[in-house]
């Protein structure tokens, strides 16, 4: 049945690939290695694994269960659970609007690098620093951003099964295959062992415990697309017979595997060529091209790398856009209007266009075009969108959701999970959603706000 005329996944595999597509993006391929570099490697990895277990899995299961039980996106789903918590649905729905406002900018940069990598087959090489500087400073980058946004819109317009599911069923398996190939090449480079040791050799919290938990927590929320309305929306398109508990495990583990593989692709290569592990955006757009210039078979691996990053960006961009679109469709249905996907997609696309033009014209702070736009002293337009979404709203609304499911309406999702399978992790889930999850999320929120206040004071 076409649920609320919004669409439905044709298969559980399609749902899982779409959910993983939303999760596996720049948060894995750039954010995870970069934040692991800042967080001191193995210590970051340990905290990340703990957070995945006690926060990530319970929230993933909660979100897809809430979506399927309500058959609605975040705003109406939270209203149905408890009208007093409608505001949390509104805040979660705001998250994809902030994320999409910068994500297509990076998607456009990636497309530019993907096309440029083709020149390496003809013998040309990247000039990593100048290329990145030109990308930030040149107005021509807007064209690439517009192309990437247009691709996102076209796929979303295809609907749940005809666009999102069809693309992700091809793109996500291809992404994992390409990632494994690059990992094998990276780990066989001379000197790569130091990068693997950085990932897996035990050592202390070099960045400090609270800084590391802040980095790991924000990475987990962004990487899994938690508290962004996406998983609730995708859950509302899921058939009632599917095993929610199994799906939550697969999404959590699959996303983690992608993040670890990204670390194993990038860190050993950085070690082999003496590149800083925590180089920010430069890790992706300067360090990796530098490595491919020097690597045997660099043209092939450069093209493969940028292709997989492009797939990851596009699948995540689709998920962000769908989270907002689904919520707007719900409001139209509630008002007795038709669920017109085209008109709603155009609304979301118009906002994405405005946000990404601002982000691109700011050039990650490298240009003066929008130097006047520095609310709260936040240094760039990108940082503004990111701080609002990943830094504050995602962990904060995740915390509120845990309080709702763990304390206000305990056992709310039990019947939905049990409608298709035994709820084997019920005891663990209830303990985490009530006690451990809120504790860790409160620490993450505190760390983010404290960091913003300190940075502003400086």
C-alpha positions in Angstrom: 0.0 0.0 0.0 1.2 3.6 -0.8 1.3 4.9 2.8 -0.4 8.3 3.0 0.4 8.6 -0.7 4.0 9.4 0.3 5.5 6.2 -0.9 6.9 2.9 0.5 10.1 0.8 0.2 9.6 -2.2 -2.1 12.0 -4.4 -0.1 13.8 -4.5 3.2 17.2 -4.5 1.4 16.1 -1.3 -0.3 15.3 0.2 3.1 18.6 -0.8 4.6 20.6 0.5 1.7 18.7 3.8 1.9 19.2 4.1 5.6 22.9 3.2 5.2 23.1 5.7 2.4 21.8 8.4 4.6 24.2 7.4 7.3 27.3 6.7 5.2 28.5 10.0 3.9 31.2 12.6 4.6 30.6 11.9 8.3 32.3 8.6 7.7 34.7 9.2 4.9 36.1 12.5 6.1 34.6 13.3 9.5 35.5 10.0 11.2 39.2 10.0 10.2 39.5 13.7 10.9 37.9 13.6 14.3 39.8 10.5 15.2 42.9 12.4 14.3 41.9 15.2 16.7 40.7 12.8 19.4 43.9 10.8 19.5 43.1 7.7 17.6 42.4 4.6 19.6 41.0 6.5 22.6 38.5 8.1 20.3 37.6 4.7 18.8 36.9 3.2 22.2 34.5 6.0 23.2 32.9 5.9 19.8 32.2 2.2 20.2 30.7 2.7 23.6 28.5 5.5 22.4 27.3 3.4 19.4 26.3 0.6 21.8 24.5 2.5 24.5 23.3 5.5 22.5 23.5 4.8 18.8 21.7 1.5 18.6 18.8 2.4 21.0 18.2 5.7 19.1 18.3 4.0 15.7 15.8 1.4 16.9 13.6 4.1 18.5 13.5 6.2 15.4 12.6 3.5 12.9 10.1 2.1 15.3 8.5 5.5 15.9 8.3 6.1 12.2 6.7 2.7 11.4 4.3 2.9 14.3 3.0 6.3 13.5 3.4 6.1 9.7 4.5 9.8 9.9 7.6 12.0 9.8 9.1 13.5 12.9 6.7 16.4 13.8 3.4 14.4 13.6 5.1 11.3 15.0 6.2 13.1 18.2 2.8 14.8 18.4 1.1 11.4 18.3 3.4 10.1 21.1 2.8 13.1 23.3 1.5 16.5 22.1 3.8 18.2 24.6 6.8 16.9 22.7 5.7 18.2 19.3 8.5 20.8 19.6 11.1 18.0 19.5 9.8 16.9 16.1 10.0 20.5 14.9 13.6 20.8 16.1 14.5 17.5 14.5 12.9 18.5 11.2 15.0 21.7 11.3 18.2 19.6 11.4 18.1 18.4 7.7 17.4 22.0 6.6 20.6 23.1 8.3 22.6 20.1 7.1 21.5 20.4 3.5 22.5 24.1 3.6 26.1 23.1 3.4 26.2 19.5 2.3 25.6 20.2 -1.4 28.6 22.5 -1.3 30.9 19.6 -0.4 29.1 17.4 -2.9 29.9 20.0 -5.6 33.6 20.1 -4.5 33.7 16.3 -4.6 32.2 16.3 -8.2 34.8 18.8 -9.3 37.6 16.6 -7.9 36.0 13.4 -9.4 36.1 15.0 -12.9 39.6 16.4 -12.3 40.9 13.0 -11.3 40.1 11.8 -14.9 43.0 14.0 -16.1 45.4 11.8 -14.1 44.9 9.0 -16.6 46.4 11.4 -19.2 49.4 12.1 -17.0 48.4 15.3 -15.3 48.6 15.6 -11.6 46.7 17.5 -8.9 48.3 20.6 -7.4 46.5 19.9 -4.1 47.0 23.2 -2.2 46.4 25.5 -5.2 43.5 23.3 -6.4 41.7 23.5 -3.0 42.4 27.2 -2.7 41.0 27.8 -6.2 38.0 25.7 -5.3 37.2 27.8 -2.3 37.9 31.2 -4.0 36.4 30.6 -7.4 32.8 31.5 -8.2 32.8 28.6 -10.7 32.4 26.2 -7.7 28.8 27.4 -7.6 28.2 25.5 -10.9 29.3 22.2 -9.4 27.2 22.8 -6.3 24.1 23.5 -8.5 24.8 20.2 -10.5 25.0 18.2 -7.3 21.9 19.8 -5.9 20.0 19.1 -9.2 21.1 15.4 -9.0 19.8 15.1 -5.4 16.4 16.7 -6.5 16.0 14.5 -9.5 16.5 11.3 -7.4 14.2 12.5 -4.6 11.5 13.4 -7.2 11.6 9.8 -8.3 9.9 8.9 -5.0 10.7 6.4 -2.3 10.9 3.2 -4.3 11.5 4.7 -7.8 14.2 7.1 -6.9 15.7 6.8 -3.4 15.6 3.0 -3.1 16.6 2.3 -6.7 19.7 4.6 -6.4 20.8 3.3 -3.0 20.5 -0.4 -3.9 23.2 0.2 -6.5 25.3 2.9 -4.9 25.8 1.5 -1.4 27.1 -2.0 -2.4 29.4 -0.3 -5.0 30.6 2.1 -2.3 31.6 -0.7 0.1 33.4 -2.6 -2.7 35.4 0.5 -3.7 36.2 1.3 -0.1 37.6 -2.2 0.5 39.8 -1.9 -2.7 41.2 1.4 -1.5 41.8 0.1 2.1 43.8 -2.8 0.6 46.0 -0.4 -1.4 46.4 2.0 1.4 47.4 -0.7 4.0 50.1 -2.1 1.6 51.9 1.2 1.2 55.4 1.4 2.8 55.1 3.0 6.3 51.3 2.4 6.5 51.8 0.4 9.7 52.0 3.7 11.8 48.6 4.7 10.6 47.1 1.4 11.6 48.9 1.6 15.0 47.3 5.1 15.5 43.9 3.5 14.9 44.2 0.4 16.9 47.1 0.6 19.4 45.8 1.5 22.9 46.8 4.9 24.3 45.3 7.6 26.5 43.0 10.5 25.8 45.5 12.9 24.4 42.8 15.5 23.6 41.2 15.2 27.1 38.2 13.0 28.0 35.5 15.7 27.5 36.9 16.9 24.2 37.1 13.3 23.0 33.6 12.4 24.0 32.3 15.6 22.4 34.1 14.7 19.1 32.9 11.1 19.3 29.4 12.0 20.2 28.9 14.6 17.5 30.4 12.2 15.0 28.1 9.4 16.0 24.9 11.6 15.6 26.0 13.0 12.2 27.3 9.6 10.9 24.1 7.7 11.8 21.8 10.5 10.8 20.3 10.4 14.2 17.8 13.1 15.4 17.5 14.5 11.9 14.1 13.2 11.0 15.5 11.0 8.3 15.3 7.6 10.0 11.8 8.3 11.3 10.8 9.2 7.8 12.4 6.1 6.3 10.8 4.0 9.1 7.4 5.3 8.1 7.9 3.9 4.6 8.9 0.4 6.0 6.6 -2.6 5.7 5.1 -3.9 8.9 6.5 -7.4 8.5 10.2 -6.3 8.7 12.4 -7.1 11.8 13.1 -3.7 13.3 15.6 -5.0 15.8 17.7 -6.7 13.1 17.5 -3.6 10.9 18.7 -1.3 13.7 21.7 -3.7 14.3 22.6 -3.8 10.6 22.4 0.0 10.2 24.5 0.6 13.3 27.1 -2.0 12.4 27.2 -1.2 8.7 27.7 2.5 9.3 30.5 1.7 11.8 32.2 -0.6 9.3 32.2 2.1 6.7 33.7 4.5 9.2 36.4 2.1 10.2 37.2 1.3 6.6 37.5 5.0 5.9 39.9 5.3 8.7 41.9 2.3 7.4 41.9 3.9 3.9 43.0 7.3 5.0 45.2 7.0 8.1 47.7 4.4 6.7 48.1 6.5 3.6 48.7 9.7 5.6 51.3 7.8 7.7 53.0 6.6 4.6 53.4 10.1 3.2 53.8 12.1 6.4 50.4 13.8 6.3 48.8 15.3 9.4 46.0 13.1 10.7 43.8 16.0 11.9 44.0 18.3 8.9 40.3 19.3 8.7 38.8 19.7 5.2 42.3 19.6 3.9 42.5 15.9 4.9 40.1 15.1 2.1 40.8 17.8 -0.5 44.6 18.4 0.0 46.1 15.3 1.7 44.4 12.6 -0.4 45.3 14.2 -3.7 48.9 14.6 -2.5 48.9 10.9 -1.7 47.4 9.9 -5.1 50.0 12.0 -6.9 52.8 9.9 -5.3 51.1 6.5 -5.2 51.7 3.8 -7.9 48.5 3.4 -9.7 47.4 6.8 -8.4 45.1 7.7 -11.3 43.0 4.6 -10.8 42.8 4.9 -7.0 42.1 8.7 -7.2 39.2 8.1 -9.5 37.9 5.2 -7.4 38.2 7.3 -4.2 36.4 10.3 -5.5 33.7 8.1 -7.0 33.0 6.5 -3.7 33.0 9.8 -1.9 30.5 11.1 -4.5 28.2 8.2 -4.0 28.4 8.7 -0.2 27.7 12.4 -0.5 24.7 11.9 -2.8 23.1 9.2 -0.8 23.4 11.3 2.4 22.1 14.4 0.6 19.1 12.4 -0.5 18.4 11.3 3.1 18.7 14.8 4.4 16.3 16.2 1.8 13.8 13.4 2.3 13.7 14.0 6.1 12.4 17.6 5.5 10.2 16.6 2.6 8.4 13.9 4.5 7.6 16.3 7.4 6.1 18.9 5.0 4.1 16.2 3.2 2.6 15.1 6.6 1.5 18.7 7.3 -0.2 18.9 3.9 -2.0 15.5 4.5 -3.1 16.7 7.9 -4.5 19.9 6.4 -6.5 17.8 3.8 -4.2 18.7 0.9 -2.6 16.3 -1.6 0.8 14.9 -0.9 2.4 16.7 -3.9 6.0 15.5 -3.8 7.1 17.8 -6.7 6.0 21.1 -5.1 7.3 20.1 -1.6 10.7 19.0 -3.1 10.9 22.4 -4.9 10.5 24.1 -1.5 13.3 22.1 0.0 15.4 22.6 -3.1 14.9 26.4 -2.9 16.1 26.4 0.7 19.1 24.2 -0.1 20.0 26.5 -3.0 20.0 29.6 -0.7 22.0 27.9 2.1 24.6 26.4 -0.2 25.1 29.6 -2.1 25.8 31.3 1.2 28.2 28.4 2.1 30.0 28.4 -1.2 30.3 32.2 -1.5 31.9 32.2 2.0 34.4 29.6 0.8 34.9 28.1 4.3 35.8 31.6 5.5 38.4 32.1 2.7 36.3 34.7 1.0 35.0 38.1 2.2 31.6 37.9 0.4 29.7 37.0 3.5 32.2 38.1 6.2 29.3 40.1 7.7 27.4 36.9 8.5 29.1 35.8 11.7 26.3 35.2 14.3 27.4 34.4 17.8 31.0 35.0 16.6 31.0 31.7 14.7 33.8 32.0 12.2 32.2 30.7 8.9 28.8 30.1 7.4 29.6 26.4 7.3 30.4 26.3 11.0 27.1 28.2 11.7 25.0 25.5 10.0 27.1 22.7 11.4 27.1 24.0 15.0 23.3 24.4 14.9 22.7 20.9 13.5 25.4 18.5 14.5 26.7 20.5 17.5 23.5 21.3 19.3 20.2 20.1 17.8 21.1 16.5 17.1 22.4 15.6 20.6 19.9 17.8 22.3 16.8 16.4 20.5 18.3 12.9 20.8 18.4 13.5 24.6 14.8 14.7 24.7 13.7 11.7 22.7 15.5 9.4 25.1 13.7 11.1 28.0 10.4 10.7 26.2 10.8 7.0 25.3 12.6 6.1 28.5 10.7 8.0 31.1 7.5 9.7 29.8 6.1 6.8 27.8 8.3 3.8 28.7 7.8 0.7 26.5 6.2 2.8 23.8 7.9 1.0 21.0 7.8 -2.5 22.5 4.6 -3.5 20.7 5.9 -2.2 17.3 9.1 -4.1 17.6 7.3 -7.3 18.8 4.8 -7.1 16.0 7.4 -8.6 13.6 9.8 -10.4 15.8 10.8 -11.2 19.4 12.3 -8.1 21.1 15.6 -9.9 22.2 17.4 -6.8 23.4 14.4 -5.3 25.3 16.1 -5.3 28.7 19.3 -3.8 27.3 17.4 -1.2 25.2 15.3 -0.1 28.2 18.3 0.3 30.4 20.2 2.3 27.8 17.3 4.5 26.7 16.4 5.3 30.3 19.8 5.7 32.0 23.0 5.4 30.0 21.9 7.2 26.8 20.6 10.3 28.6 23.8 10.5 30.7 26.1 10.3 27.7 24.0 12.7 25.6 23.9 15.2 28.4 27.8 15.1 28.4 27.8 15.6 24.7 25.5 18.5 24.8 27.5 20.1 27.7 30.7 19.6 25.8 29.3 21.2 22.6 27.9 24.3 24.4 31.0 24.7 26.5 33.2 24.6 23.4 31.0 27.2 21.7 31.1 29.5 24.7 34.9 29.1 25.2 35.6 29.7 21.5 33.4 32.8 21.5 35.2 34.1 24.6 38.5 33.6 22.8 
